[in-house]
Amino acid sequence: MYRSRSLMGGLGYTEEKLKEIFNGFTIMEIRKMKAVEEDERLFGLPGFQTALFRKA
């Protein structure tokens, strides 16, 4: 998805769904994804969540 700069549908999750999927992991951060311009090396879309979890 980073190379194509597209989620190709179906990969967006709510904060509640992320917590459910990663139940048992420690939440390090959940935040809204930062939108970036197409010519940047990073990937980001407005309105989506991004999260970092640590294995317990």
Protein Blocks (a to p, Z undefined) as FASTA:
>chain_A
ZZnopgkgoiaccfklmmmmmgoiacfbdcddddddfkbmbdcdehiacdddddZZ
